[in-house]
Amino acid sequence: TLALLDTTKREEVVYQPFINLANTAGFQTRYVSMHELMDTPDLIATLSKYDALFFLCGIEFLKGANKFSQLSKKILKLYGHYSKQKDKLVGLFFPMLKLEPEAVNVVRNFAPFFSKLGMQTPLAPRLLINNQLTNTTFSDVFFAFNKFLTMPLEARVSYHTSLKLPRKAPTFFSQRIKTILEKNEFIQPLPSNKNTHSFMQKAKQTFPFGIYWLNPIHNNHIFLSSTTMLNFSGIEESFRFCPTSFKIRKDLLKGIQQTMTELAFSIHKNKSLLTTTSPQNIIKTFGHTIEKTRTNPLKKNAWMEINIFEEVDYSSSKLTPEKIVKDKTDRLTRQEKLIKYIYDSGLDSLWISMVPNVYYSPIAKHKDKEKKFLRSLGRFTKHLKRYADRHSRQAPRILVGFEIADNLYEPNLPKHHAVDAYGNIYKDVPAPLSESYWRNEIITPLEKFVQVWQNDDVSHGIPLAGIVIDLEMYCRKTTGTFSTCMGFDKATLDAFLRKENLSFNTSSIHQSVAHLMKHQKAGRYFEYLETEAQKIGNIIKTRCNAILPQGEIVCYTPNILVNWFYKGFFAGLSSQEKPLHLFTFNMEYQAFKPWFAKNNIQTYHSGVLLLSKVSNEKNFKWFDFVYNHGDGIWLNRFSRTAEPIHPKSNWIHIEQAPLTERKKLKFLEHIKNIQ
């Protein structure tokens, strides 16, 4: 038996492929969500009955694991008890850490976890001193653990992901690691080297998924791994690790099954307990093309910017008159080229980064630049309309893009900011359920922008077809998304406690969370949060439908997120008559459509294509591949097509197709011909 104890999430679907594979390896797996962890009084007695307990240590828990949080105390007490149990398997799963040299002592950051295993963690900044570890008793174990933590799975990727191009990746198996494995039979990388001969090389490059250690202090089994192993191929698919190739993905999932099989055997030492069920039965839905039974009005979309249409003030320029003339000519050429490319590709819609909230929100940071913005926008629509009229073509549908946190900088940081259950404060992130925030940053700016759009000098008669709410909060110092743990700001929590007749007069988030746990109301609280998020989504949908009756609503997130906020928000924004469009970096959607239906979220899903993946004619098939695995496709920053190619050392290069002009035109024609 195996329990997954989740410190920061509460949706089993996030880990479903892993759970299914663990079960085929001989485990009976139970998922313990964050709210169950909070609400169940005597988890020690319950979970002590399990042969294996995996602690999923989310970043919020790790940041907030201090003496003030009753929730942290409860988790650490449970871990401390279980980690000393004889013959048990203890799994420690940490989130992705940044790549570090192996000499940097990362294990010291997790000293409380290792000390409970009976290990005195070295605390020097560097793990190596004169080529010797500071603690020789467990030197091999610390080095192996440290190597794993300093080289996360994401760093070992050598294949295409939806974000990355193939590259030469570092390997975990340095000479020091090989020496340790040769002399210490109680430390094993999993899946073990002897069982990886049948795997594709690109999958093997990412191994091991974790480090197994037979702990002589408590005579139990320890497995150090990454949460990436558990969820990379689930509904929240990791675009840093999950391959675009479903063949490689299935090989990686087979590696997880092999890892779990070896862990099961390490506990029971009895092969008869293990099954040989093929993972193909578990992951058979992965990689199937979507049968497009509904007519998606946004099948071929491109995200782009219109910077090239901005006016340039040459009065303060140091350019010579000749260079100014050349720059003006170059800009005009690029403008005309971009417009031609839009029509050559047959795109049905354009997601333009207009960001009306930076001009029309009550805290608009660029309100003094509104007129300049409208002139550049009018210049773009004029070119777009003129080309359509000249060539008897229909202009693509225009979607206005909002970036929800673009105004949230000093002195306008949110007054009502996010707080999580561990007491972590996110001063540059709005409280998810702050209705005034959503009105100020989406509804009010949209109302004002649509009025301005009616001016023919701005739109030139091209209608707006909808909005894109970009939910990635850029340049935040704390986080770029709302997390499951959030929603514990005082205003939101107090409203719930009043509703439940549990009012509690305190200014301490830790006391409030403890109060919630005492009354076993965490599950109810998360249900309440989800319902309130759905109300906000419904408010936005209702107003958008009134402002743009025929308009589509699109949400962009880096990947599909399923915590209480996004579940509720998406459900509120969608309807049977007008499904919500999701633009993400996910490659798989088909396998998780039942989850959306179960949660009453009606959606279309479009995966992404970065243009850097199209480097020759053979790569044109990338478009077909992404298009056929979703309800549509969105091209990342299409405006780069009219820019000169930048060197590969620049971030820009992943947004550009390194094609000659002739081949670029052939690629655009290819896009146009795909139905």
C-alpha positions as CSV (number, residue, x, y, z in Angstrom):
1,T,0.0,0.0,0.0
2,L,1.2,3.5,-0.9
3,A,-0.1,6.9,0.2
4,L,0.7,10.2,-1.6
5,L,0.6,13.0,0.9
6,D,0.2,16.2,-1.0
7,T,1.2,19.4,0.9
8,T,0.1,21.9,-1.8
9,K,-2.5,20.4,-4.1
10,R,-5.8,18.6,-3.8
11,E,-6.6,17.2,-7.3
12,E,-5.8,13.5,-7.8
13,V,-6.1,14.0,-11.6
14,V,-2.8,15.9,-11.5
15,Y,-1.0,12.6,-10.7
16,Q,-3.4,10.1,-12.4
17,P,-0.9,8.6,-15.0
18,F,1.6,8.0,-12.2
19,I,-1.0,6.5,-9.8
20,N,-2.2,4.1,-12.5
21,L,1.3,3.0,-13.2
22,A,2.2,2.6,-9.5
23,N,-0.8,0.3,-9.2
24,T,0.4,-1.9,-12.1
25,A,3.7,-2.2,-10.2
26,G,2.0,-3.8,-7.2
27,F,1.0,-0.8,-5.1
28,Q,-2.5,0.0,-3.9
29,T,-2.3,3.8,-4.1
30,R,-4.2,6.3,-2.1
31,Y,-4.1,10.0,-2.7
32,V,-4.2,12.3,0.4
33,S,-5.1,15.8,-0.7
34,M,-4.1,19.0,1.0
35,H,-7.6,19.5,2.5
36,E,-7.7,15.9,3.7
37,L,-4.4,16.5,5.4
38,M,-5.8,19.6,7.1
39,D,-9.1,18.0,8.1
40,T,-8.1,14.6,9.4
41,P,-7.2,14.7,13.1
42,D,-5.2,11.5,13.5
43,L,-3.3,10.9,10.3
44,I,-0.4,9.3,12.0
45,A,-2.5,6.3,13.1
46,T,-4.1,6.1,9.6
47,L,-1.0,6.4,7.5
48,S,1.2,4.3,9.7
49,K,-0.6,1.3,8.3
50,Y,0.8,2.0,4.8
51,D,3.9,0.3,3.5
52,A,5.0,3.4,1.7
53,L,4.4,7.1,2.2
54,F,5.4,9.7,-0.4
55,F,5.7,13.3,0.9
56,L,5.0,15.7,-2.0
57,C,6.8,18.8,-0.7
58,G,5.4,21.7,-2.7
59,I,7.3,25.0,-2.8
60,E,4.6,26.7,-0.6
61,F,5.1,24.1,2.1
62,L,8.9,24.4,1.9
63,K,8.8,28.2,2.1
64,G,6.3,28.2,5.0
65,A,7.7,25.3,7.0
66,N,8.3,27.3,10.2
67,K,7.4,27.0,13.8
68,F,4.4,29.4,13.5
69,S,2.3,27.3,11.1
70,Q,0.2,24.6,12.6
71,L,-0.2,23.0,9.2
72,S,3.6,22.7,8.8
73,K,3.9,21.3,12.3
74,K,1.3,18.7,11.5
75,I,3.1,17.6,8.4
76,L,6.6,17.6,9.9
77,K,5.3,15.6,12.9
78,L,3.8,13.1,10.6
79,Y,7.0,12.9,8.6
80,G,9.1,12.6,11.7
81,H,7.0,9.6,13.0
82,Y,6.8,7.8,9.7
83,S,10.5,8.3,8.8
84,K,11.6,6.2,11.8
85,Q,9.4,3.2,11.1
86,K,11.2,0.0,10.4
87,D,10.8,-1.6,6.9
88,K,8.7,1.3,5.6
89,L,9.4,3.2,2.3
90,V,9.7,7.0,2.8
91,G,9.5,9.1,-0.4
92,L,10.7,12.7,-0.4
93,F,9.6,14.5,-3.5
94,F,10.9,18.1,-4.0
95,P,9.9,20.6,-6.7
96,M,12.2,21.6,-9.5
97,L,15.3,23.4,-8.2
98,K,17.7,25.5,-10.3
99,L,20.7,23.8,-11.8
100,E,23.7,24.1,-9.5
101,P,27.3,22.8,-9.5
102,E,27.4,19.5,-7.6
103,A,29.8,21.0,-5.1
104,V,27.1,23.5,-3.9
105,N,25.6,22.2,-0.7
106,V,21.9,22.1,-1.6
107,V,21.0,19.3,0.9
108,R,21.6,21.7,3.8
109,N,18.4,23.5,2.7
110,F,16.5,20.3,3.6
111,A,18.4,19.5,6.8
112,P,15.1,19.0,8.9
113,F,14.1,16.2,6.6
114,F,17.4,14.4,6.6
115,S,17.9,14.8,10.4
116,K,14.7,12.8,11.0
117,L,16.3,10.0,9.0
118,G,19.1,9.9,11.5
119,M,21.5,11.9,9.3
120,Q,23.5,15.0,10.4
121,T,23.4,17.2,7.4
122,P,26.6,19.1,6.5
123,L,26.0,22.8,6.7
124,A,29.0,24.3,4.9
125,P,28.1,26.3,1.7
126,R,30.1,23.8,-0.3
127,L,29.6,20.1,0.1
128,L,33.2,19.3,-0.8
129,I,36.1,20.4,1.4
130,N,39.5,19.3,0.2
131,N,37.7,16.7,-1.9
132,Q,36.1,15.2,1.2
133,L,32.6,15.6,2.4
134,T,32.1,17.4,5.7
135,N,30.3,14.4,7.1
136,T,32.0,11.1,6.2
137,T,29.5,8.7,7.8
138,F,27.0,9.4,5.1
139,S,29.3,11.0,2.5
140,D,28.1,8.8,-0.4
141,V,24.5,9.3,0.4
142,F,24.8,13.0,0.8
143,F,26.7,13.3,-2.4
144,A,24.2,11.2,-4.4
145,F,21.2,13.2,-2.9
146,N,23.0,16.5,-3.5
147,K,23.8,15.6,-7.1
148,F,20.2,14.7,-7.8
149,L,18.9,18.0,-6.3
150,T,21.5,20.1,-8.1
151,M,20.7,18.5,-11.4
152,P,16.9,18.4,-11.7
153,L,15.2,16.2,-14.3
154,E,14.4,19.3,-16.4
155,A,18.2,19.9,-16.9
156,R,18.7,16.5,-18.4
157,V,16.2,16.9,-21.3
158,S,17.7,16.3,-24.7
159,Y,14.5,16.1,-26.8
160,H,11.8,18.5,-28.1
161,T,9.4,19.8,-25.5
162,S,6.7,22.3,-26.5
163,L,9.1,25.0,-25.3
164,K,12.6,23.7,-25.9
165,L,14.6,22.6,-28.9
166,P,16.8,19.4,-28.6
167,R,20.2,20.0,-27.1
168,K,23.1,18.2,-25.6
169,A,22.1,17.7,-21.9
170,P,24.3,17.0,-18.9
171,T,24.2,13.5,-17.4
172,F,23.6,12.6,-13.7
173,F,26.3,9.9,-13.9
174,S,29.5,11.8,-13.3
175,Q,32.6,9.8,-12.4
176,R,32.2,10.4,-8.7
177,I,28.6,9.0,-8.9
178,K,29.8,6.0,-10.8
179,T,32.4,5.3,-8.1
180,I,29.8,5.7,-5.3
181,L,27.5,3.2,-7.0
182,E,30.2,0.7,-7.6
183,K,31.3,0.6,-3.9
184,N,27.9,1.2,-2.1
185,E,25.3,-1.4,-2.9
186,F,22.7,0.3,-0.6
187,I,22.5,3.4,-2.9
188,Q,20.8,2.8,-6.2
189,P,19.6,5.2,-9.0
190,L,16.1,4.2,-10.1
191,P,15.3,2.8,-12.6
192,S,18.5,0.9,-12.0
193,N,21.1,0.8,-14.8
194,K,20.6,-3.0,-15.2
195,N,17.0,-2.5,-16.2
196,T,17.3,0.4,-18.6
197,H,18.8,-1.3,-21.7
198,S,15.4,-1.4,-23.5
199,F,14.8,2.3,-23.2
200,M,15.4,4.9,-25.9
201,Q,18.5,6.9,-25.4
202,K,16.6,10.2,-25.2
203,A,14.6,8.8,-22.3
204,K,17.6,7.2,-20.6
205,Q,19.3,10.6,-20.7
206,T,16.8,11.9,-18.1
207,F,17.4,8.9,-15.7
208,P,17.5,8.4,-12.8
209,F,14.0,9.4,-11.6
210,G,15.2,9.2,-8.0
211,I,17.8,7.8,-5.6
212,Y,17.0,4.8,-3.4
213,W,18.9,4.3,-0.1
214,L,18.6,1.5,2.4
215,N,18.8,3.5,5.7
216,P,20.8,1.5,8.3
217,I,19.8,3.9,11.1
218,H,16.1,3.0,11.1
219,N,16.2,-0.1,8.8
220,N,13.8,1.5,6.4
221,H,13.8,2.5,2.7
222,I,14.3,6.1,1.5
223,F,13.5,7.4,-2.0
224,L,14.5,10.9,-3.0
225,S,12.9,12.2,-6.1
226,S,11.2,15.1,-7.8
227,T,7.5,16.0,-8.1
228,T,8.2,16.2,-11.8
229,M,8.3,12.4,-11.9
230,L,4.8,12.3,-10.5
231,N,3.0,14.9,-12.6
232,F,5.0,15.7,-15.8
233,S,2.6,13.8,-18.0
234,G,-0.6,14.5,-16.1
235,I,-3.2,17.2,-16.9
236,E,-0.8,19.9,-15.7
237,E,1.9,18.7,-18.1
238,S,5.4,20.2,-17.7
239,F,6.5,22.0,-20.8
240,R,10.1,21.9,-19.5
241,F,10.2,18.1,-19.2
242,C,7.3,16.4,-21.1
243,P,8.3,15.4,-24.6
244,T,6.4,16.4,-27.7
245,S,7.1,12.9,-28.9
246,F,4.5,10.6,-27.5
247,K,6.8,7.7,-28.2
248,I,9.4,9.2,-25.8
249,R,6.7,10.1,-23.3
250,K,5.5,6.6,-23.2
251,D,9.1,5.4,-22.7
252,L,9.4,7.8,-19.8
253,L,6.2,6.5,-18.3
254,K,7.5,2.9,-18.7
255,G,10.5,4.1,-16.7
256,I,8.2,5.3,-13.9
257,Q,6.6,1.9,-13.9
258,Q,10.0,0.2,-13.7
259,T,11.0,2.5,-10.9
260,M,7.9,1.7,-8.9
261,T,8.3,-2.0,-9.6
262,E,11.8,-1.9,-8.1
263,L,10.6,0.1,-5.1
264,A,7.9,-2.5,-4.5
265,F,10.4,-5.3,-4.7
266,S,12.8,-3.5,-2.3
267,I,10.0,-3.5,0.4
268,H,8.6,-7.0,-0.1
269,K,11.5,-9.0,-1.6
270,N,8.9,-11.1,-3.2
271,K,8.5,-11.1,-7.0
272,S,5.1,-12.7,-6.8
273,L,3.7,-9.5,-5.5
274,L,4.6,-7.7,-8.7
275,T,2.7,-7.5,-11.9
276,T,3.9,-7.3,-15.4
277,T,1.0,-5.2,-16.8
278,S,2.1,-3.2,-19.7
279,P,1.9,0.6,-19.3
280,Q,0.5,0.7,-22.8
281,N,-2.9,-0.1,-21.3
282,I,-2.6,2.8,-18.9
283,I,-1.5,5.4,-21.4
284,K,-3.2,4.2,-24.5
285,T,-5.2,7.4,-24.9
286,F,-2.0,9.6,-25.0
287,G,-1.1,10.9,-28.4
288,H,-4.4,10.4,-30.2
289,T,-5.5,13.1,-32.5
290,I,-8.7,14.9,-31.6
291,E,-11.8,14.3,-33.6
292,K,-13.0,17.8,-34.3
293,T,-16.7,17.3,-34.0
294,R,-17.4,20.9,-33.1
295,T,-16.6,23.9,-35.2
296,N,-13.9,25.9,-33.4
297,P,-14.0,29.5,-34.7
298,L,-10.4,30.0,-33.7
299,K,-8.7,27.0,-35.3
300,K,-5.6,28.9,-36.6
301,N,-4.5,31.7,-34.2
302,A,-1.3,33.7,-33.9
303,W,-0.2,35.7,-30.9
304,M,1.7,38.8,-32.0
305,E,2.7,42.3,-31.1
306,I,2.4,45.4,-33.3
307,N,5.6,47.2,-32.1
308,I,6.7,47.7,-35.7
309,F,3.7,50.0,-36.2
310,E,4.7,52.3,-33.3
311,E,5.8,55.8,-34.2
312,V,9.5,56.6,-33.7
313,D,10.7,59.9,-32.4
314,Y,13.8,60.7,-34.4
315,S,14.3,64.2,-32.9
316,S,16.5,62.9,-30.1
317,S,18.1,60.2,-32.2
318,K,21.9,60.1,-32.9
319,L,21.3,58.6,-36.3
320,T,22.4,60.5,-39.4
321,P,19.8,61.8,-41.8
322,E,20.7,59.0,-44.2
323,K,20.3,56.3,-41.5
324,I,17.0,57.8,-40.4
325,V,15.6,57.5,-44.0
326,K,16.9,53.9,-44.1
327,D,15.3,53.1,-40.8
328,K,11.9,54.5,-41.9
329,T,12.1,52.5,-45.1
330,D,13.1,49.3,-43.2
331,R,10.2,49.8,-40.8
332,L,7.7,50.3,-43.6
333,T,9.0,47.2,-45.4
334,R,8.6,45.1,-42.3
335,Q,5.1,46.5,-41.7
336,E,4.0,45.5,-45.2
337,K,5.8,42.2,-45.0
338,L,4.0,41.3,-41.7
339,I,0.6,42.1,-43.2
340,K,1.3,40.0,-46.2
341,Y,2.4,37.1,-44.1
342,I,-0.8,37.3,-42.1
343,Y,-2.9,36.8,-45.2
344,D,-0.5,34.4,-46.9
345,S,-0.9,32.0,-43.9
346,G,-4.7,32.1,-43.9
347,L,-4.9,32.7,-40.2
348,D,-8.5,33.0,-38.9
349,S,-7.6,35.0,-35.8
350,L,-4.9,37.2,-34.3
351,W,-4.3,37.6,-30.6
352,I,-2.8,41.1,-30.3
353,S,-1.0,42.2,-27.1
354,M,-3.0,45.4,-26.8
355,V,-3.3,45.3,-22.9
356,P,-6.1,47.8,-22.5
357,N,-5.7,47.7,-18.7
358,V,-2.4,49.6,-18.9
359,Y,-4.3,52.5,-20.5
360,Y,-7.8,52.3,-18.9
361,S,-7.5,50.7,-15.5
362,P,-7.9,53.0,-12.4
363,I,-4.1,52.3,-11.8
364,A,-3.1,52.3,-15.5
365,K,0.6,52.7,-15.7
366,H,0.6,53.9,-19.3
367,K,-2.4,56.2,-19.3
368,D,-0.2,59.0,-20.6
369,K,0.7,56.9,-23.6
370,E,-2.8,56.1,-24.7
371,K,-2.8,58.4,-27.8
372,K,0.5,57.1,-29.0
373,F,-0.8,53.5,-28.6
374,L,-4.0,54.3,-30.5
375,R,-2.1,55.8,-33.4
376,S,0.1,52.7,-33.8
377,L,-3.0,50.5,-33.5
378,G,-4.8,52.5,-36.1
379,R,-1.7,52.3,-38.4
380,F,-1.9,48.5,-38.1
381,T,-5.6,48.1,-38.7
382,K,-5.3,50.5,-41.7
383,H,-2.7,48.3,-43.3
384,L,-4.7,45.2,-42.5
385,K,-7.9,46.6,-44.0
386,R,-6.2,48.0,-47.0
387,Y,-4.6,44.7,-47.9
388,A,-8.0,42.9,-47.5
389,D,-9.8,45.4,-49.8
390,R,-7.0,45.3,-52.5
391,H,-7.0,41.6,-52.6
392,S,-10.6,40.9,-51.9
393,R,-9.7,39.0,-48.7
394,Q,-11.5,38.7,-45.4
395,A,-9.5,40.2,-42.5
396,P,-8.7,37.8,-39.6
397,R,-10.6,38.0,-36.4
398,I,-9.0,40.3,-33.9
399,L,-8.7,39.3,-30.2
400,V,-7.7,41.9,-27.7
401,G,-5.1,40.6,-25.2
402,F,-5.1,41.4,-21.5
403,E,-2.1,40.8,-19.3
404,I,-3.6,40.7,-15.9
405,A,-0.7,41.9,-13.7
406,D,0.9,44.5,-15.9
407,N,-0.2,47.4,-13.6
408,L,0.9,45.8,-10.4
409,Y,4.1,47.6,-9.6
410,E,5.1,50.1,-7.0
411,P,3.3,52.3,-5.9
412,N,0.3,50.2,-7.2
413,L,0.9,46.8,-5.6
414,P,-2.4,45.2,-4.8
415,K,-3.9,46.4,-1.5
416,H,-5.7,43.1,-1.3
417,H,-2.9,40.6,-2.0
418,A,-2.6,36.8,-1.9
419,V,-1.8,34.8,1.2
420,D,-1.5,31.0,1.3
421,A,-2.3,28.4,4.0
422,Y,1.3,28.3,5.2
423,G,1.4,32.0,5.9
424,N,3.4,33.0,2.8
425,I,2.5,36.5,1.6
426,Y,2.5,37.4,-2.1
427,K,2.6,41.2,-2.1
428,D,2.8,41.6,-5.9
429,V,0.0,39.1,-6.6
430,P,-3.7,40.1,-6.1
431,A,-5.9,38.0,-3.9
432,P,-7.6,35.6,-6.4
433,L,-11.1,36.4,-5.2
434,S,-10.8,40.2,-5.2
435,E,-13.8,41.1,-7.3
436,S,-12.7,44.8,-7.6
437,Y,-9.4,43.7,-9.1
438,W,-11.1,41.7,-11.9
439,R,-13.5,44.6,-12.6
440,N,-10.6,47.2,-12.7
441,E,-8.2,45.1,-14.8
442,I,-10.6,43.4,-17.2
443,I,-14.2,44.7,-17.3
444,T,-13.7,48.4,-17.0
445,P,-10.7,48.6,-19.5
446,L,-12.6,46.4,-22.0
447,E,-15.7,48.7,-21.8
448,K,-13.6,51.8,-22.4
449,F,-11.4,50.1,-25.1
450,V,-14.5,48.9,-27.1
451,Q,-15.8,52.5,-27.1
452,V,-12.5,53.7,-28.5
453,W,-12.4,50.9,-31.0
454,Q,-15.6,52.3,-32.6
455,N,-13.5,55.2,-33.9
456,D,-12.7,54.5,-37.5
457,D,-9.3,56.0,-37.1
458,V,-8.5,53.1,-34.7
459,S,-10.3,50.1,-36.1
460,H,-10.8,51.1,-39.7
461,G,-14.0,49.0,-39.6
462,I,-12.4,45.8,-38.5
463,P,-14.6,44.2,-35.7
464,L,-13.3,42.9,-32.4
465,A,-13.9,39.1,-32.2
466,G,-13.2,38.6,-28.5
467,I,-10.6,38.8,-25.7
468,V,-7.7,36.8,-24.4
469,I,-7.1,36.9,-20.7
470,D,-3.4,36.1,-20.2
471,L,-3.3,34.6,-16.8
472,E,0.5,34.3,-16.5
473,M,1.5,37.1,-14.1
474,Y,4.8,38.2,-15.6
475,C,7.7,39.6,-13.6
476,R,6.2,38.7,-10.2
477,K,9.0,38.2,-7.6
478,T,7.0,35.5,-5.8
479,T,5.0,33.5,-8.3
480,G,3.5,33.7,-11.8
481,T,0.2,31.8,-11.1
482,F,-2.4,31.4,-8.5
483,S,-1.8,28.2,-6.4
484,T,-4.1,25.8,-4.6
485,C,-2.7,27.0,-1.3
486,M,-3.8,30.6,-1.9
487,G,-7.2,32.1,-0.9
488,F,-6.2,32.4,2.8
489,D,-6.1,36.2,2.9
490,K,-8.0,37.6,5.8
491,A,-11.0,39.1,3.9
492,T,-11.7,35.8,2.1
493,L,-11.2,33.6,5.1
494,D,-13.3,35.9,7.4
495,A,-16.2,35.8,4.9
496,F,-16.2,32.0,4.9
497,L,-16.0,31.8,8.7
498,R,-19.0,34.2,9.1
499,K,-20.9,32.1,6.6
500,E,-20.2,29.0,8.6
501,N,-20.9,30.7,12.0
502,L,-17.3,30.2,13.0
503,S,-16.2,33.8,13.3
504,F,-12.8,34.0,14.9
505,N,-11.2,37.3,16.0
506,T,-7.5,37.2,15.1
507,S,-5.1,38.9,12.9
508,S,-2.8,35.9,12.6
509,I,-3.1,33.7,9.4
510,H,-1.6,30.8,11.3
511,Q,-4.3,31.0,14.0
512,S,-7.0,31.3,11.4
513,V,-5.8,28.2,9.6
514,A,-5.5,26.3,12.8
515,H,-9.1,27.3,13.6
516,L,-10.2,26.0,10.2
517,M,-8.3,22.7,10.8
518,K,-9.8,22.4,14.4
519,H,-13.3,22.5,13.0
520,Q,-12.4,20.2,10.0
521,K,-13.6,22.8,7.5
522,A,-10.7,22.9,5.0
523,G,-12.6,20.7,2.5
524,R,-15.6,23.0,2.7
525,Y,-13.4,26.0,2.5
526,F,-11.8,25.0,-0.8
527,E,-15.3,24.2,-2.2
528,Y,-16.3,27.7,-1.2
529,L,-13.3,29.2,-2.9
530,E,-14.0,27.3,-6.1
531,T,-17.7,28.5,-6.0
532,E,-16.6,32.1,-5.5
533,A,-14.1,31.8,-8.4
534,Q,-16.9,30.6,-10.6
535,K,-18.9,33.6,-9.7
536,I,-16.1,35.9,-10.8
537,G,-15.7,34.0,-14.1
538,N,-19.5,34.3,-14.6
539,I,-19.4,38.1,-14.0
540,I,-16.6,38.6,-16.6
541,K,-18.5,36.3,-19.1
542,T,-21.8,38.2,-18.6
543,R,-20.1,41.6,-19.1
544,C,-18.0,40.5,-22.0
545,N,-21.1,39.1,-23.7
546,A,-22.9,42.4,-23.2
547,I,-20.0,44.4,-24.5
548,L,-19.1,42.0,-27.4
549,P,-22.2,39.9,-28.0
550,Q,-20.5,37.7,-30.6
551,G,-17.1,37.8,-28.9
552,E,-15.1,34.7,-27.9
553,I,-13.4,34.4,-24.5
554,V,-9.9,32.9,-24.4
555,C,-7.6,32.2,-21.5
556,Y,-3.9,31.6,-21.9
557,T,-2.0,29.7,-19.2
558,P,1.4,28.2,-19.6
559,N,-0.1,24.8,-18.9
560,I,-3.6,23.5,-18.0
561,L,-4.0,24.3,-14.3
562,V,-6.7,22.6,-12.2
563,N,-6.7,24.1,-8.7
564,W,-9.7,25.6,-7.2
565,F,-9.3,29.0,-8.8
566,Y,-8.8,27.9,-12.4
567,K,-11.5,25.2,-12.1
568,G,-14.0,27.7,-10.8
569,F,-12.9,30.6,-13.1
570,F,-13.0,28.4,-16.2
571,A,-16.4,27.0,-15.3
572,G,-17.7,30.5,-14.9
573,L,-16.3,31.7,-18.2
574,S,-17.6,28.8,-20.2
575,S,-21.0,27.7,-21.4
576,Q,-22.5,25.0,-23.6
577,E,-23.4,27.5,-26.2
578,K,-20.1,29.3,-26.2
579,P,-17.2,27.1,-24.9
580,L,-14.1,28.8,-23.4
581,H,-10.9,28.6,-25.5
582,L,-7.7,27.5,-23.7
583,F,-4.4,28.4,-25.2
584,T,-1.5,26.5,-23.4
585,F,1.8,24.8,-23.9
586,N,0.2,21.4,-23.3
587,M,0.5,18.8,-26.0
588,E,-2.1,16.4,-24.5
589,Y,-5.7,17.3,-24.1
590,Q,-7.7,14.4,-25.4
591,A,-7.0,12.1,-22.4
592,F,-8.3,14.8,-19.9
593,K,-11.5,15.9,-21.7
594,P,-13.6,13.7,-19.4
595,W,-12.2,15.7,-16.4
596,F,-13.4,19.0,-18.0
597,A,-16.8,17.5,-18.7
598,K,-17.1,16.2,-15.2
599,N,-16.4,19.7,-13.8
600,N,-18.8,21.4,-16.2
601,I,-16.1,23.2,-18.1
602,Q,-16.9,23.5,-21.8
603,T,-13.6,24.1,-23.7
604,Y,-11.7,24.2,-26.9
605,H,-8.0,23.6,-26.5
606,S,-5.2,24.9,-28.8
607,G,-1.6,23.8,-28.3
608,V,1.4,26.0,-29.2
609,L,3.9,26.0,-32.0
610,L,7.1,27.9,-31.5
611,L,8.4,29.0,-34.9
612,S,12.0,27.9,-34.1
613,K,10.9,24.3,-34.5
614,V,10.4,25.0,-38.2
615,S,14.0,25.2,-39.5
616,N,13.4,23.4,-42.9
617,E,10.7,22.0,-45.1
618,K,10.7,18.7,-43.3
619,N,9.7,20.5,-40.1
620,F,6.5,21.9,-41.7
621,K,4.8,18.8,-40.3
622,W,5.2,20.4,-36.8
623,F,2.2,22.5,-37.6
624,D,0.1,19.5,-38.6
625,F,1.2,17.6,-35.5
626,V,0.1,20.3,-33.0
627,Y,-3.0,21.2,-34.9
628,N,-4.2,17.6,-35.0
629,H,-3.7,17.0,-31.3
630,G,-6.1,19.8,-30.3
631,D,-9.1,21.8,-31.4
632,G,-6.7,24.3,-33.0
633,I,-3.3,25.8,-32.8
634,W,-1.7,29.1,-31.8
635,L,1.6,30.3,-33.2
636,N,3.9,32.0,-30.7
637,R,4.7,35.6,-31.5
638,F,4.0,35.6,-35.2
639,S,5.3,39.1,-35.5
640,R,8.8,37.7,-35.4
641,T,8.3,36.5,-39.0
642,A,8.9,40.0,-40.3
643,E,12.1,40.6,-38.2
644,P,15.6,39.8,-39.2
645,I,17.0,36.5,-37.7
646,H,18.6,37.1,-34.4
647,P,21.7,35.1,-33.2
648,K,21.0,31.9,-31.3
649,S,22.5,33.3,-28.1
650,N,19.4,35.6,-27.9
651,W,16.1,34.5,-26.3
652,I,14.4,35.8,-29.4
653,H,15.7,32.9,-31.6
654,I,13.2,30.4,-30.1
655,E,10.4,32.6,-31.4
656,Q,11.7,32.7,-35.0
657,A,11.7,30.3,-37.9
658,P,15.3,30.2,-39.4
659,L,14.0,29.9,-43.0
660,T,15.0,31.6,-46.2
661,E,12.3,33.9,-47.7
662,R,11.3,31.3,-50.2
663,K,10.9,28.6,-47.6
664,K,9.1,30.9,-45.3
665,L,6.5,31.7,-47.9
666,K,6.1,27.9,-48.5
667,F,5.6,27.4,-44.8
668,L,2.9,30.1,-44.7
669,E,1.2,28.4,-47.7
670,H,1.4,25.1,-45.9
671,I,-0.4,26.7,-42.9
672,K,-3.1,28.1,-45.2
673,N,-3.8,24.7,-46.8
674,I,-4.3,22.8,-43.6
675,Q,-8.0,22.3,-42.9
